[in-house]
Each structure stands twice: as structure tokens, then as C-alpha cells.
Amino acid sequence: MKGNTIGEFEELVLLTIASLTNDAYSVAICDHLSEYADRKVKLGVVHSSLNRLEEKGLIKSSLGEPTQERGGRRKRFYELTHAGIAAVRNAKEIRDRIWSLIPSFVLKG
């Protein structure tokens, strides 16, 4: 994964896409991040991250079917690629290694 690193927000977006499975579209991703990451997330920032992640080959997108509730417009759905799965696993392994180095008395606080 060297040379194709992800930032904290990109990691959160990848994890959110993975957790939403078949319902990962931009508004749902934004809402999910706002709720579970406990931070205010703007849709434009999510769109920028999705574009970057797709350019890096970590996610892929496809258009869903048109719906009446959206005036016949289609949602763009996102899913992790094999490289995206590897990226979140790698990020978790790095965090786990660093956490394991912290003396227990530091965390008892």
C-alpha cells in the first residue's frame, strides 16, 4: 500500500462504505459519518473524497435504477475494490500495532 496512502477522513469514508454495503451512496455516507463519527460532515467534502478514492482505485461506483422519489434520477452507489479492502485492513493493522505499544497505565487514566 506504500505510495497510495489514505488519510483519516478517507479511511472513515472507506469504512462507512463497507458498513453500508449495498446502500452506500453519497447522502447516506454523509449521514452515517455525521452520526457515527460524531462530526459535522458536508456533502461536498464527501463527494471530493469519493472522487479521490475512486481515482486511487480503492472504490468503484455504479448507477442505480431511476426512482420516482428522486424525480427519475439515479443514485450513484459505491463499493470497495480489492485494493480498498486491503487499504482499510492495512490501516487497522498499523493502528493495532501502535495501540499495542502503549503501556497499559497510560490508558487507565
C-alpha positions as CSV (number, residue, x, y, z in Angstrom):
1,M,0.0,0.0,0.0
2,K,3.1,2.3,0.1
3,G,2.7,5.2,-2.2
4,N,-1.1,5.0,-2.1
5,T,-1.8,6.1,1.4
6,I,-5.1,7.2,2.8
7,G,-5.9,10.0,5.2
8,E,-8.0,9.7,8.3
9,F,-11.2,11.0,6.6
10,E,-10.6,8.8,3.6
11,E,-10.3,5.8,6.0
12,L,-13.6,6.8,7.6
13,V,-15.3,7.0,4.2
14,L,-14.0,3.6,3.2
15,L,-15.2,2.1,6.5
16,T,-18.6,3.7,6.0
17,I,-18.9,2.3,2.5
18,A,-18.0,-1.1,3.9
19,S,-20.6,-0.8,6.7
20,L,-23.4,0.4,4.4
21,T,-22.8,-2.4,2.0
22,N,-25.4,-2.1,-0.8
23,D,-26.8,1.2,0.3
24,A,-23.6,3.3,0.1
25,Y,-24.4,6.5,-1.8
26,S,-23.2,10.0,-1.1
27,V,-26.0,11.2,1.1
28,A,-26.2,8.0,3.2
29,I,-22.4,8.1,3.6
30,C,-22.6,11.7,4.8
31,D,-25.4,11.0,7.2
32,H,-23.6,7.8,8.5
33,L,-20.4,9.7,9.1
34,S,-22.2,12.6,10.9
35,E,-23.9,10.1,13.2
36,Y,-21.2,7.6,13.9
37,A,-18.0,9.7,13.7
38,D,-19.7,12.4,15.7
39,R,-18.6,15.2,13.4
40,K,-20.4,17.6,11.0
41,V,-19.7,16.4,7.5
42,K,-20.5,18.4,4.4
43,L,-21.7,16.6,1.3
44,G,-19.2,18.4,-0.9
45,V,-16.3,17.1,1.2
46,V,-17.7,13.5,0.9
47,H,-18.0,13.9,-2.9
48,S,-14.4,15.1,-3.1
49,S,-13.2,12.1,-1.0
50,L,-15.3,9.7,-3.1
51,N,-13.7,11.1,-6.3
52,R,-10.2,10.8,-4.8
53,L,-10.8,7.3,-3.6
54,E,-12.2,6.2,-7.0
55,E,-9.1,7.8,-8.8
56,K,-6.9,5.8,-6.4
57,G,-8.7,2.6,-7.3
58,L,-9.9,2.0,-3.8
59,I,-13.6,2.2,-4.6
60,K,-15.8,1.8,-7.7
61,S,-19.2,3.3,-8.4
62,S,-22.2,2.3,-10.4
63,L,-25.6,4.0,-11.1
64,G,-28.7,2.5,-9.5
65,E,-32.1,2.4,-11.1
66,P,-34.1,5.7,-11.5
67,T,-36.6,6.2,-8.7
68,Q,-39.8,8.3,-8.6
69,E,-38.9,9.8,-5.3
70,R,-35.8,11.3,-7.0
71,G,-37.8,12.6,-10.0
72,G,-36.4,9.8,-12.2
73,R,-32.8,10.4,-11.3
74,R,-30.4,7.6,-10.4
75,K,-28.2,7.3,-7.3
76,R,-24.5,6.6,-7.6
77,F,-23.6,3.6,-5.3
78,Y,-20.1,2.9,-4.1
79,E,-18.3,-0.2,-3.1
80,L,-14.8,-1.1,-2.0
81,T,-12.4,-2.7,-4.5
82,H,-9.9,-5.3,-3.5
83,A,-7.4,-2.5,-3.1
84,G,-9.8,-0.6,-0.9
85,I,-10.3,-3.6,1.3
86,A,-6.5,-4.0,1.5
87,A,-6.2,-0.3,2.4
88,V,-8.6,-0.5,5.4
89,R,-7.1,-3.7,6.6
90,N,-3.6,-2.1,6.4
91,A,-4.8,1.0,8.3
92,K,-6.3,-1.3,11.0
93,E,-3.1,-3.3,11.3
94,I,-1.0,-0.1,11.7
95,R,-3.3,1.3,14.3
96,D,-3.4,-2.1,16.2
97,R,0.4,-2.3,16.2
98,I,0.7,1.3,17.6
99,W,-2.0,0.7,20.2
100,S,-0.2,-2.5,21.3
101,L,2.9,-0.3,22.1
102,I,1.1,1.9,24.6
103,P,1.7,0.9,28.2
104,S,-1.5,-0.1,30.0
105,F,-1.0,2.5,32.7
106,V,-1.3,5.3,30.1
107,L,-4.7,4.1,29.0
108,K,-6.2,3.6,32.5
109,G,-6.5,7.3,33.1
